[in-house]
Structures are given as C-alpha cells and as structure tokens.
Amino acid sequence: MSVITRPTEPTVSAHDRVYRGLRNRIMFGQMPPGQQLTLRGIGREFDVSMTPAREAIQRLVAEGALSMSASGRVSTPELSNDRIEELAALRALIEVELASRALPRAHLALIDRLQAINGTIADVVSNRDAVGYIRTNLDFHRTLYLRAQAPAMLAMAETVWLQLGPTMRALYGRLRRTEAPQYHRLIIAALKAGDEPGLRLAVRSDVTQGLRLLTG
C-alpha cells in the first residue's frame, strides 16, 4: 500500500525574511535618509543570527537600497541632487513605457481598482500618514504596470523605488500634501479615453514633479 504524501509548504529562509522586511521598510519610507543599521540590531529585531542579517544587508547594498562606507558602516542612502535627478529620469523612462504597454490591456476592472486606490491615498493624506501615502502611491503605480506584462521592466522600476524610498519620505514632509496627487486623476482619465499621449504625459509628470522640489 503506497502512502500519498502532501507537498509541504515552502518555508521562508531567515535571510529572505530579513531581506523582505528591511526592503519593505526602505521602499515605503519607514527609514529616513542616513539611518544607520547594525548587524547586531538587525539580528535582535528579526531574531536571527549574524549570517542571515549580513546576507540580507549585502543584497540590499547591491541593489542600492543601503550604502556601506569604507569602514563597513551601513546606512540608508543620502542622495545627492544629481543622483535624485538620475533616478527621476529613470522613473520617467521606465514607468512611461510600462504605462504605455499597459494601456491596450486596461479594462474597466483595472480602472475601478485604480480609482479605489486613489481614494485610499486621499484618506492617508488627510491622516498625515507618510508611510501609508508612499505605500498606496506605489500600489497605484504597480497595479497599473502589472497590466504591461513586462516583468523585467517592472523589476527595474521597483529597484528605483527602493533606492528612492528614504528620499520619498523626506519629500513627503516638504510637500505637506492635503489631497491625492492630481496626476493620478489624469492617468485614470487617459486610461478611460484610450489616450496614449495623455497617459504618457500624466505618468511622466507624476513621477518627476515632486522630486524636482528636492533638487531646486
């Protein structure tokens, strides 16, 4: 009599758990620019040994999400104006193309979803929730870009978001928003109308407008 075994659920390694936890915090602006991290502190917080903590740090340094000095000190990056301009230009290039590719696959359910997310953004803005704002703003963009069916391009966009996370937190404090971004409404209107030039312009404006305030 044969025994049928059920496949076990894949377990998340300690390294992946630390990496994902830190990655989300950085991307969503939970850490300000220049915040220092230590292996000992990460190990205590995530209840892991030094090895998975070190592996997660090395991976995030390779992605540009963390900086490591010559002496080995690790911190969230403090971006120069030139670096901010470079990353803003990358956002404009990659995300405009993703939006353009998503347009032919934009259906009513997608538009409804984007409108719902935009309503959530309005709520977190009114509550002065910086991390909630960054998280839902990126959710708006990711939801649209998933329709492009271009995973390599989306991964590149997420790497740029990751590098900008702490800077976006600083930007939020400077903007003092009282309502959801106006360009999101223009993005939704262009999707409804099937207006590719309008969509490209709205996305480009949305991803670059705020960052210009940091370099002005």
C-alpha positions, 0 to 999 in steps of 0.5 A: 500500500503506497502512502500519498504524501502532501507537498509541504509548504515552502518555508521562508529562509531567515535571510529572505525574511530579513531581506523582505522586511528591511526592503519593505521598510526602505521602499515605503519610507519607514527609514529616513535618509542616513539611518544607520543599521547594525548587524547586531540590531538587525539580528535582535529585531528579526531574531536571527543570527549574524549570517542571515542579517549580513546576507540580507544587508549585502543584497540590499547594498547591491541593489542600492537600497543601503550604502556601506562606507569604507569602514563597513558602516551601513546606512540608508542612502543620502542622495545627492541632487544629481543622483535624485535627478538620475533616478527621476529620469529613470522613473520617467523612462521606465514607468512611461513605457510600462504605462504605455504597454499597459494601456491596450490591456486596461479594462474597466476592472483595472480602472475601478481598482485604480480609482479605489486606490486613489481614494485610499491615498486621499484618506492617508493624506488627510491622516498625515500618514507618510508611510501609508501615502508612499505605500498606496502611491506605489500600489497605484503605480504597480497595479497599473504596470502589472497590466504591461506584462513586462516583468523585467521592466517592472523589476527595474522600476521597483529597484528605483523605488527602493533606492528612492524610498528614504528620499520619498519620505523626506519629500513627503514632509516638504510637500505637506500634501492635503489631497491625492496627487492630481496626476493620478486623476489624469492617468485614470482619465487617459486610461478611460479615453484610450489616450496614449499621449495623455497617459504618457504625459500624466505618468511622466509628470507624476513621477518627476514633479515632486522630486524636482522640489528636492533638487531646486 
